[in-house]
């Protein structure tokens, strides 16, 4: 068997195997919300305007879920009446603004870890708030955001088909797992056939190109947000995997902030969950917002200088 | 059999297939090919995921998907999963299990294009005074120390393991190599935090004049002294003895491996003061 075929199957399987526990948790949280959360309660609690967006973006602190597990929760929250803006802010910030990811980023970057973790959190927070605001504008109603959703009434009207937590969790799990598996296969193919590390290493040291280069890398690699900081850290210093010498911190932060919001596997999941118009606006907006925020962070001079040659 | 019953069975099969993928690999001692089983959290989550999948597969057989919404004015919130889609999910798990009849760990192809020197310029060869007192180390430790306190590495006698990877020579660009052309190569090893998707290679240049080099791609154990390559501003292992070994039980390093005893004393200098030790002895 050729080596690349073995590597392909390992990579594809590993992404799904690693994500399975988190997707199961996400499916059960979603199911619990469906069965036990009264419709409209969160709508009454969450403040309107920027405060609501901030609350959504910070929700990951109390409900930390990875990017795969958070999608079914987003869907359920919106169906339960959470305004689309805060819900989308949670979708994009949740996998970044949470204690687990903060700790792993701090650990990965050694002496500069705390500054990198703070920068990642701040950029992720700002990006999520901006994207939440955009979602609130282009898709103010649940039906504008989600591909399939209840229209004029909530689930309490559907008592006859409220089947219980396990049944709903299974339904959610199988659906998300299908698209996750497909995305994992695509990501593995990209990694094996294109080898993004190699393709992008040559231009990574050019500041104007390094941010989009590392965003492309994050998109293709499709790594979980709990582990991506260790990959980003591997691009710095001596004996790097490839010639990424001189890469600015902003490029690594672009890698760390885009990946949890958008990658190959998430694109497929979003394509299933989001209405086409919302996806066509929101997903490119993620790219633009992350690029501009990291560019601004680079220009500010506040980011740490990382090791390198 | 009703369509709904068929869908329930397929859902159960899909979930059970992914549980089987995990459990069969574990039974064959090959789960470490996919995930970092040395990380207790990852280890526990992987098995918990498999157990949960089995439970849900069993539950799927006894539970019907939420029924279609009776309302006609909107799409139902629980989108129907097409039976073919579910079947594909199950088959994919089985295919991934069957595809690598002998699953292989990441190797040279996965290492890709490493940063390679086109020659080295050593500050010294060391006197091998520590012969017989070599410290077990790993490539991640070396790299970690090189970034923070390169002086601490100088003249350290170590034992390292990794995959031998030759350094390509571009046509028309003669390399400044000390000794035979094959004497300069790299040791490569992968570091994994959670799963293969996040594995990345770490490399160290080796100057090996101990004899004919081991085959390309083989696992080797190298014993030697660390020196500083002034040209590339990176550590180099001047190998005294290199032997081919079998693949280790745990071939993937973990980020925690960089914090072993080898690093004791590193950090006495200012962290990040990785200025090249031009004036090192």
Interface residues (C-beta under 8 A of the other chain):
Chain A: X1 X3 X4 X5 X6 X7 X8 X9 X10 X11 X12 X13 X14 X15 X16 X17 X18 X20 X21 X24 X79 X104 X107 X108 X110 X111 X112 X143 X147 X148 X149 X150 X151 X152 X153 X155 X158 X160 X161 X162 X163 X164 X166 X167 X168 X169 X170 X171 X173 X174 X175 X177 X178 X181 X185 X187 X191 X195 X197 X198 X201 X221 X222 X223 X224 X226 X227 X228 X230 X231 X234 X236 X237 X238 X239 X240 X241 X242 X243 X245 X307 X309
Chain B: X11 X14 X15 X18 X21 X22 X33 X34 X35 X42 X45 X46 X48 X49 X50 X52 X53 X56 X59 X60 X63 X64 X65 X66 X67 X68 X69 X70 X71 X73 X74 X75 X76 X77 X78 X79 X81 X85 X86 X88 X89 X92 X93 X95 X96 X97 X99 X100 X101 X102 X103 X104 X105 X106 X107 X108 X109 X110 X111 X112 X113 X114 X115 X139 X142 X143 X144 X146 X147 X148 X191 X193 X194 X195 X196 X197 X198 X200 X201 X202 X203 X204 X232 X233 X234 X235 X255 X271 X272 X274
